[in-house]
């Protein structure tokens, strides 16, 4: 019940919310990305790495744009480029978030 209340409060404040169960599923989903995360991250520009860090922190594209003083569409372009460089294209909508969470310590 506490998690439901926390989720409602987080969403009401305009922040994204992922339950601990969903986060665990995302982290389990792709062990392949974790093994060679460092090598893949080396292909990213400093800005792309910063965007990845902000994604891992749970920020939306609009929030990332505000923090970096860029348009949220530019953030979406960075997300697309990151997915291409990390070869996450065919792995589903949450692949970038999953990769960012798995490799958060490398960002």
C-alpha positions, 0 to 999 in steps of 0.5 A: 500500500505504501508503494501505491501512495508513493507512486501516486504522489510521485506522478502527481508531482509530475515525475515518472514513477517505476515500481520496484517490481518493474525496475527489477524486471527491467534490470533482469530483462537484458543481461547481454547489455551489462557485460559489454556496457563499458565498450558500448558507452565509449562510442557515445559523445559526452553529451550523449553520456550525460543524457544517459545519466539523466535517463538512468536518474528517471528524467523525462525528455522534457526534464532532460532538455530543461536541465541541459538547456536544449529542446526536448526534441533534441533530447529525443534525437540524442536518445535515437542516436544512443540507441543506434550506437548501442544497437538497442533498436530491436529490443523494445521501448524500454531497452534504453532505460534498461541499459542506462539502469544496468550501466548507471555506475559507468556513466 
